[in-house]
Amino acid sequence: MKARKILSLDGGGVRGVVSLAFLLRLEKLLAERTSQAVRLCDSFDLIGGTSTGAIIATALATGMSAGDIKDFYFQLAPKVFAKSRFKLFGFQHVFDGNRLRSEIRNILGDMPLESDRLLTGLAIVTKRADTGSAWIVTNNPRAKYWDDPADGSYIGNRHLSVVDLVRASTAAPHYFAPEQIPIVEGMPPGLFVDGGVTPHNNPALALFQLVGIPAYGYGWPLSADDLSILSLGTGSFRQKVDVKTVRSLPAIVLAIRGLSGLIQDCERSVLTTMQMLGRTPAPVHINSEIGDLSDARTAAPLFTFQRYDLELDQNWIAERLGLSLSEKELKALQKMDNPEIVPLIFDLAESAAEALVKPEHIDLFVNDTNQQGIT
């Protein structure tokens, strides 16, 4: 049997177009090899995402091409991330969650998680704020909470609205209001926020746990030959601020910066763990102390792993892409809520995808045909 293939998509607001640039590169390489149009849902057994990655993952799972999703994103960003001058900073959510829901529905339509419109395995990461638990919701019919229980103690996941789940995964605190999803008939709904405030803004490790821990209902074989995980970022950087600026910032701004920094730390921790446990053809540099872990990987890797991302760093962009950007331009590109950056960051990501995604990697991370990994 061919190796199972997983595609993992990070959160990152409007910077989700970075992932789309890498997906377009994959589609192009696959089409050149097969001399026909391709659907990435036919090439991965499980596609999972957090926040903006959940939108892309779900769209891919329904058979949409990366090109179609890119066109949607270029239209989506200005509509969803339109700020109102009448919002009170720190007291009201910055953006209109209903508008976001409407745009998600426009691309996905209304369907339950059990819908046969989902052509491959799907995983959506969100956080249930009222119980403090991270939720990774899948369309796996063997999942523990898939069916309605005989005692009616909860609504089976098969009935959950995909639009509700994706909207929940994108409900970034401060930016969008939480999403309410019915969990128990006749009881108050659960309150959900962005999956990025779990440790899984980069969901690669969570997806590995999902298929490797038997209780989740997958139980896939674990080895570098049996499992491949492809992880796509949305533009990584270190959040830096000088001491003088910190002293003058309002408490709410410091809190938001602290949460953003924690998300970045979790992403780096996930990358470190994945490159330790897996076989990585082109490992990513972690930091100056441990390098890319080429000399520290497990003797028997549990999967084959590759991470592609655009580093929003002047030196990286100059060395890898041969381009020069000012510090001011980079600061603008690091924002997740500014739709004006979409064209430029997409162009940079296209260049990065051309440089990083090698044709020889395709067979490692993409199936020729879908193997229906959820069955």
C-alpha positions as CSV (number, residue, x, y, z in Angstrom):
1,M,0.0,0.0,0.0
2,K,1.2,3.5,-0.8
3,A,2.1,5.8,2.0
4,R,-0.6,7.9,3.5
5,K,-0.3,11.7,2.8
6,I,-1.2,14.6,5.0
7,L,-1.4,18.2,4.1
8,S,-1.2,20.7,7.0
9,L,-2.1,24.4,6.7
10,D,-1.2,27.1,9.2
11,G,-3.4,30.0,10.3
12,G,-2.3,33.6,9.5
13,G,-5.2,35.8,8.5
14,V,-4.7,37.5,5.1
15,R,-1.2,35.8,5.0
16,G,-3.0,32.6,4.0
17,V,-2.2,33.5,0.4
18,V,1.4,32.4,1.2
19,S,0.1,28.8,1.6
20,L,-1.8,29.2,-1.7
21,A,1.4,30.1,-3.6
22,F,3.0,26.8,-2.5
23,L,-0.2,24.9,-3.4
24,L,-0.2,26.5,-6.8
25,R,3.4,25.3,-7.3
26,L,2.4,21.8,-6.3
27,E,-0.5,21.8,-8.7
28,K,1.8,23.0,-11.5
29,L,4.4,20.3,-10.9
30,L,1.7,17.6,-10.7
31,A,0.0,18.8,-13.9
32,E,3.4,18.8,-15.7
33,R,4.0,15.3,-14.7
34,T,0.6,13.9,-15.5
35,S,-0.2,16.2,-18.4
36,Q,-3.7,16.8,-17.1
37,A,-5.5,19.0,-14.6
38,V,-5.2,17.9,-11.0
39,R,-7.2,18.2,-7.8
40,L,-5.2,18.2,-4.6
41,C,-8.0,16.4,-2.8
42,D,-7.1,13.4,-4.9
43,S,-3.5,13.6,-3.7
44,F,-3.9,13.8,0.1
45,D,-5.6,11.3,2.4
46,L,-6.1,14.0,5.1
47,I,-6.1,17.8,4.8
48,G,-6.2,19.8,8.0
49,G,-6.0,23.5,8.8
50,T,-6.2,26.1,11.5
51,S,-8.0,29.5,11.1
52,T,-7.3,30.7,7.5
53,G,-5.8,27.3,6.9
54,A,-9.2,25.7,7.8
55,I,-10.8,27.7,5.0
56,I,-8.2,26.6,2.5
57,A,-8.3,23.0,3.8
58,T,-12.0,22.7,3.5
59,A,-12.1,24.3,0.1
60,L,-9.5,21.9,-1.2
61,A,-11.3,18.9,0.4
62,T,-14.4,19.8,-1.7
63,G,-12.4,19.6,-4.9
64,M,-11.5,23.3,-5.5
65,S,-8.2,24.2,-7.1
66,A,-5.6,26.4,-5.4
67,G,-6.1,28.9,-8.3
68,D,-9.9,29.2,-7.6
69,I,-9.2,29.6,-3.8
70,K,-6.5,32.2,-4.6
71,D,-9.1,34.3,-6.6
72,F,-11.5,34.0,-3.7
73,Y,-8.9,35.1,-1.2
74,F,-8.0,38.2,-3.2
75,Q,-11.7,39.2,-3.1
76,L,-12.2,38.0,0.5
77,A,-9.5,39.9,2.3
78,P,-10.8,43.5,1.5
79,K,-14.4,42.5,2.4
80,V,-13.7,40.7,5.7
81,F,-10.9,42.9,7.0
82,A,-12.7,46.2,6.5
83,K,-12.3,48.2,9.7
84,S,-15.1,50.4,11.1
85,R,-14.2,53.8,12.5
86,F,-17.0,53.3,15.1
87,K,-15.5,50.4,16.9
88,L,-14.1,51.0,20.4
89,F,-10.6,49.6,20.5
90,G,-10.2,47.0,23.2
91,F,-14.0,46.9,23.9
92,Q,-15.4,45.7,20.6
93,H,-14.3,43.1,18.0
94,V,-12.4,44.8,15.2
95,F,-14.1,43.0,12.3
96,D,-17.6,41.9,11.4
97,G,-18.0,38.1,12.1
98,N,-21.2,37.9,10.1
99,R,-19.5,39.2,7.0
100,L,-16.8,36.5,7.5
101,R,-19.5,33.8,7.8
102,S,-21.2,35.0,4.7
103,E,-18.0,34.9,2.7
104,I,-17.2,31.4,4.0
105,R,-20.7,30.2,3.0
106,N,-20.2,31.7,-0.5
107,I,-17.2,29.5,-1.1
108,L,-18.2,26.4,0.8
109,G,-22.0,26.4,0.7
110,D,-24.1,24.8,3.5
111,M,-23.3,21.2,4.4
112,P,-22.8,19.0,7.4
113,L,-19.5,17.4,8.2
114,E,-20.8,14.0,6.9
115,S,-21.4,15.5,3.5
116,D,-20.2,13.5,0.5
117,R,-19.1,16.8,-1.0
118,L,-16.0,16.4,1.1
119,L,-13.9,14.2,-1.2
120,T,-11.1,13.3,1.3
121,G,-10.2,13.4,5.0
122,L,-10.7,16.9,6.6
123,A,-9.6,18.2,10.0
124,I,-10.5,21.6,11.4
125,V,-8.7,23.0,14.5
126,T,-10.6,25.3,16.9
127,K,-10.8,26.0,20.6
128,R,-13.9,25.7,22.8
129,A,-13.5,28.7,25.1
130,D,-16.3,27.8,27.5
131,T,-14.6,24.5,28.5
132,G,-11.0,25.5,27.7
133,S,-10.4,22.6,25.4
134,A,-8.8,22.4,21.9
135,W,-11.0,20.7,19.4
136,I,-9.8,18.9,16.2
137,V,-12.9,18.0,14.4
138,T,-12.7,15.5,11.5
139,N,-15.0,13.8,9.0
140,N,-13.7,10.4,10.1
141,P,-16.8,8.1,10.6
142,R,-14.8,6.1,13.2
143,A,-14.2,9.1,15.4
144,K,-15.5,8.7,19.0
145,Y,-18.1,11.5,18.8
146,W,-19.2,11.0,15.2
147,D,-22.6,9.5,15.8
148,D,-25.5,10.6,18.1
149,P,-25.3,8.6,21.4
150,A,-28.3,6.6,22.6
151,D,-28.7,8.8,25.7
152,G,-28.8,12.0,23.7
153,S,-25.9,13.5,25.7
154,Y,-24.5,15.4,22.7
155,I,-25.1,16.0,19.0
156,G,-22.9,13.7,16.8
157,N,-20.1,15.5,15.0
158,R,-21.5,14.2,11.7
159,H,-24.3,16.7,11.9
160,L,-22.1,19.8,12.7
161,S,-22.2,22.6,10.1
162,V,-18.9,22.9,8.1
163,V,-19.5,26.6,7.8
164,D,-19.9,26.9,11.6
165,L,-16.7,24.9,12.2
166,V,-14.7,26.9,9.8
167,R,-16.1,30.2,11.2
168,A,-15.2,28.9,14.7
169,S,-11.6,28.2,13.6
170,T,-11.2,31.7,12.3
171,A,-12.7,33.5,15.3
172,A,-9.5,35.2,16.4
173,P,-9.9,36.9,19.8
174,H,-10.1,40.7,19.5
175,Y,-10.6,40.5,15.8
176,F,-13.8,38.5,15.5
177,A,-16.6,37.5,17.9
178,P,-16.6,33.9,19.1
179,E,-18.8,31.3,17.2
180,Q,-21.6,29.5,19.0
181,I,-22.2,25.9,18.0
182,P,-25.0,23.7,19.4
183,I,-23.4,20.7,21.2
184,V,-26.3,19.3,23.4
185,E,-29.9,19.5,22.3
186,G,-31.8,22.0,24.5
187,M,-28.6,23.4,26.2
188,P,-26.7,26.6,25.6
189,P,-24.3,26.3,22.7
190,G,-20.6,25.9,23.0
191,L,-18.5,29.0,22.5
192,F,-15.6,28.6,20.1
193,V,-12.6,30.8,19.1
194,D,-9.7,30.6,16.7
195,G,-7.7,27.4,16.6
196,G,-4.6,29.6,16.6
197,V,-4.9,30.1,20.4
198,T,-4.3,26.4,20.9
199,P,-0.8,25.0,20.4
200,H,-1.9,24.1,16.9
201,N,-1.7,27.2,14.7
202,N,0.8,25.0,12.8
203,P,-1.4,21.8,13.0
204,A,1.2,19.4,11.7
205,L,2.0,17.8,15.0
206,A,-1.7,17.6,15.9
207,L,-2.5,15.9,12.6
208,F,0.3,13.4,13.3
209,Q,-1.2,12.6,16.7
210,L,-4.6,12.3,15.1
211,V,-3.6,9.5,12.8
212,G,-1.2,7.9,15.1
213,I,-3.2,7.6,18.4
214,P,-5.6,4.7,18.0
215,A,-8.4,6.4,20.0
216,Y,-8.9,8.9,17.3
217,G,-10.1,6.2,14.9
218,Y,-7.4,6.3,12.2
219,G,-4.6,4.0,13.4
220,W,-2.4,4.5,10.4
221,P,1.1,2.8,10.3
222,L,3.9,5.1,11.4
223,S,7.2,5.1,9.6
224,A,9.0,7.3,7.1
225,D,7.8,4.9,4.3
226,D,4.2,4.7,5.5
227,L,3.3,8.3,6.3
228,S,4.2,11.7,4.8
229,I,3.3,15.1,6.2
230,L,3.6,18.3,4.2
231,S,3.3,21.5,6.2
232,L,2.7,24.9,4.7
233,G,3.2,28.2,6.5
234,T,1.8,31.7,6.1
235,G,5.0,33.7,6.5
236,S,7.1,33.3,9.6
237,F,9.1,35.9,11.6
238,R,10.3,36.7,15.0
239,Q,8.2,39.4,16.8
240,K,10.7,42.1,17.9
241,V,10.1,45.3,19.8
242,D,12.5,47.8,21.5
243,V,12.3,48.5,25.2
244,K,11.3,52.1,24.8
245,T,8.3,51.2,22.6
246,V,7.1,48.5,25.1
247,R,7.0,51.1,27.9
248,S,4.6,53.3,26.0
249,L,2.2,50.6,24.8
250,P,-1.3,50.2,26.3
251,A,-1.9,47.1,28.3
252,I,-4.4,45.7,25.7
253,V,-1.7,46.0,23.0
254,L,0.9,44.3,25.1
255,A,-1.6,41.5,25.7
256,I,-2.2,41.0,22.0
257,R,1.5,41.1,21.3
258,G,2.1,38.5,24.0
259,L,-0.5,36.2,22.6
260,S,0.9,36.6,19.1
261,G,4.4,35.8,20.4
262,L,3.1,32.7,22.1
263,I,1.6,31.5,18.9
264,Q,4.9,32.0,17.1
265,D,6.7,30.1,19.9
266,C,4.3,27.2,19.5
267,E,4.8,27.1,15.8
268,R,8.6,26.9,16.2
269,S,8.2,24.2,18.9
270,V,6.0,22.1,16.5
271,L,8.6,22.5,13.7
272,T,11.4,21.4,16.1
273,T,9.4,18.3,17.2
274,M,8.5,17.3,13.6
275,Q,12.0,17.6,12.3
276,M,13.2,15.5,15.3
277,L,10.7,12.7,14.8
278,G,10.6,12.7,11.0
279,R,12.8,12.2,8.0
280,T,13.1,15.6,6.3
281,P,14.5,16.0,2.8
282,A,15.1,19.7,3.1
283,P,15.1,20.6,6.8
284,V,14.3,24.2,7.9
285,H,16.8,26.1,10.1
286,I,15.3,26.3,13.6
287,N,17.7,28.7,15.4
288,S,21.4,29.4,15.9
289,E,21.7,27.0,18.7
290,I,20.3,23.8,17.3
291,G,20.5,24.5,13.5
292,D,18.1,22.3,11.4
293,L,18.5,19.2,13.6
294,S,20.2,17.2,10.9
295,D,22.3,15.5,13.6
296,A,19.6,15.0,16.1
297,R,16.8,13.1,14.4
298,T,15.4,9.8,15.7
299,A,17.1,6.6,14.3
300,A,13.7,5.3,13.2
301,P,11.7,8.2,11.9
302,L,7.9,8.0,12.4
303,F,7.1,9.8,9.1
304,T,8.6,11.8,6.2
305,F,8.1,15.5,6.8
306,Q,8.6,18.7,4.9
307,R,7.9,22.3,5.8
308,Y,7.6,25.1,3.2
309,D,7.2,28.7,4.3
310,L,8.2,32.3,3.4
311,E,10.6,33.8,6.0
312,L,9.7,37.5,6.5
313,D,13.3,38.4,7.2
314,Q,15.5,40.7,5.2
315,N,18.5,38.4,5.1
316,W,16.4,35.3,4.2
317,I,14.6,37.2,1.4
318,A,17.9,38.6,0.0
319,E,19.7,35.2,0.1
320,R,16.9,32.9,-1.1
321,L,15.0,35.2,-3.4
322,G,17.5,37.8,-4.4
323,L,15.2,40.6,-3.4
324,S,15.6,43.6,-1.1
325,L,12.9,44.8,1.2
326,S,13.0,47.7,3.7
327,E,12.3,47.1,7.4
328,K,9.1,49.1,7.0
329,E,7.9,46.9,4.1
330,L,8.6,43.8,6.2
331,K,6.7,45.1,9.2
332,A,3.7,45.7,7.0
333,L,3.9,42.2,5.5
334,Q,3.9,40.7,9.0
335,K,0.4,41.9,9.8
336,M,-2.4,39.3,9.5
337,D,-5.2,41.9,9.2
338,N,-4.1,44.2,6.4
339,P,-5.6,43.2,3.0
340,E,-3.3,45.7,1.2
341,I,-0.3,43.4,1.6
342,V,-2.0,40.5,-0.2
343,P,-0.6,41.1,-3.7
344,L,3.0,41.7,-2.6
345,I,3.2,38.9,-0.1
346,F,1.7,36.5,-2.7
347,D,4.4,37.5,-5.2
348,L,7.1,36.9,-2.6
349,A,5.6,33.5,-1.7
350,E,5.4,32.6,-5.4
351,S,9.2,33.2,-5.7
352,A,9.8,31.2,-2.5
353,A,7.7,28.3,-3.8
354,E,9.7,28.3,-7.1
355,A,12.9,28.2,-5.1
356,L,11.9,25.7,-2.4
357,V,9.5,23.2,-3.8
358,K,11.6,20.7,-5.8
359,P,10.1,18.3,-8.4
360,E,11.9,15.4,-6.7
361,H,9.8,16.0,-3.5
362,I,6.5,15.4,-5.2
363,D,6.5,11.7,-5.0
364,L,7.3,11.9,-1.3
365,F,4.4,14.1,-0.3
366,V,1.7,13.8,-2.9
367,N,-0.3,10.7,-4.0
368,D,-1.1,10.0,-7.6
369,T,-4.7,9.1,-6.6
370,N,-6.6,9.5,-3.4
371,Q,-6.6,6.4,-1.1
372,Q,-9.6,7.4,1.0
373,G,-7.6,7.5,4.1
374,I,-10.6,8.0,6.4
375,T,-12.0,4.6,5.6
